[in-house]
Amino acid sequence: MDANLDRVQMVKGWVDESGEQHEQVYNIAWSKGEGQQPRLLDAEGNLPAVGNTVDLNSGRYSNSIGQAELAVRWIDPNFNPQHSAFYYVRVLQIPTARNALYDSIALELEQPPRGPKTIQERAYSSPIWYSPI
C-alpha cells in the first residue's frame, strides 16, 4: 500500500508578447486535511498543508489523511491563444518518512544527519505543448 494523495497541481509555463517567460502553479484538486477538515485556497491560490501522520520514532505513517485517488476536469482560467505555453500535472502524496529518518532510527541518532525527517513524494506527467497557429 502506498501513501494517500494530498493534491493535484497543474503547472503552466508561457511566453508573453514581449518574450518574457512565466510559470504558474494551480492547485486543481485536493484532499481534506487532518480530521477531514476542508482545506480552502487563499486569495493567491495557495492551499494549507494536508497535515502529517508520520511517527518520528518509527517512521510509520497513517493514511488517515489524504485520499486514495483524486480526479478533476480543469480549464485554464487565464488561457491566451496568442501565447506559446506548456502544461504538466504534478501530484503530491501525503508526508512520509525520508530514508534518512529510517537510518537515524536504526542507528539510534536523535536527528538525521541533514535534511528534513519527512518528505512529500511527487509524480509528474509528460508536458503538453501549445503553440499559436
N, C-alpha and C positions, 0 to 999 in steps of 0.2 A: 504494500500500500504506500502511496506517495502522499506528500503534503497537499492539503487543500489549496485552492486558488484564492488569492487576495483580490486581484483586479486584472482587467484587460485595458491596455492603452493603445491608442493609435498615435504613431509618431509620423509627423508630416514635415517635410523639408521642401522649400521652394525658393525660386529666384524671382525677385520682383522686376519691374520695368527698368530700374536703374542698375540692374545686375547684382544687387545685394542679396546675399544668402540669408535665409531664415529657417528656423526649426521650431516646432511647437509640439508639445505632448498633450494629447487629450485623454482624460480618464473616461472610458466609454461604457464600462460595466464593472461592477464591484460587488463584493460580498458585504454582509453585515459585519459589525465589529464584535468585540467581546460582549457576552451576554445577549447576543443577537440584536444589539442596538443599531439602528440605521446610521449610516455614515453619509453625510451630505457634503457636496462640493462647496468650497468657499467662492468668493467673488472672482478669484483668479483661476478657478478650476482645479484647485488642489484638494486632495482628499485626506482626511485624518487617517492615521495608521490603523491597521486592522487589529492590532494587539500582538501579544507574543505569549505563547504557551510553553516555550522551551524551559524544561527543568535544568538549570545550570549545574546541578550536582550529578545528573545522569546523562544529559544530552537528549533525553526523550522529549517529544512534543505531543500535543494532542490536536486532533482535527476537530476540536470543539469550536473553532473559529474558521472563517473562510467557507468556501463552497467547493463541492466536488467538480462542478462544471459551471461555466458561465457562457451565455450566448447573447448576441446583440446584433442588431442591424444599425449601421451608422452611415450618415451622410455628412460630408464635410460642410460645416456651417459657414466656412469662410472660403469656399471654392471660388477661384477666379480662373476662368477658361483661358486667360491670357498668360498665366504663369506656368512655367515648367515646374513639375513637382514630383516628389516620390512619397510613398506611404508604406509603412510596415507596421505589423502588430507586435506588441510586446505583452507578454503575460507574466505576472508575478505570483509566486506562491507565498503562503504564509511563512513567517520566520521558522527556520530550522537551525540546528546546531552546525557550526562550521567544523571542519575536520580538526582545526587547532583546539577547539573545546574538548573534543574526544581525546586528543593527545594529552592535554593538560589534566584531564580526569584520570587517564591511565597512569600518568607519571606523577600524580598527586601534587600537581602545581596549583597555586592559588589562581593564577591567571594564565591564559595562553601567552606565549612569548610576545606576540604582536597581533594587532587587528582585533576586530570585534568578536564576541563569542557566538553570535548568531548571524545568519545571512538570509536574504530573500532570493531564492533561485529564480532565474528568468529564462524565458524561451522567446525566440524571435522568429517571425515569419520571413519569407523572402520578400523583397521590396516589389512594389508595383510602381511603374513609372508613368507619368502623364506628360505629354508634350502637346502644346497647342498646334493646331493644324495650320 
